[in-house]
Amino acid sequence: MNSPKISPEMTIAEVIKIKPEAVKILKDHGMHCLGCSISTAESLRAAAEVHGIELEKLISVLNS
């Protein structure tokens, strides 16, 4: 069964829920605050912007 496609508007919590291995991917891309309270409501787009991460590249890796 395929996971839903990850989009920039999904929250970090949603991404981790549908793809638990995303924790390592996000950390590898510089997002080390996955346990902070804001991560449950912050979109991937917002988190990438705050952390200076190339959003398209991150989404591509998460969906591969």
BELRA-V75680 format. One record per helix or strand of 2 or more residues. SS is the DSSP state (A for helix, B for strand). FROM is the first residue (numbers start at 1). LEN is the number of residues. If there is no record, write none. Layout:
ss	from	len
SS	FROM	LEN
SS	FROM	LEN
This chain:
ss	from	len
A	12	7
A	22	7
A	37	4
A	44	8
A	55	9
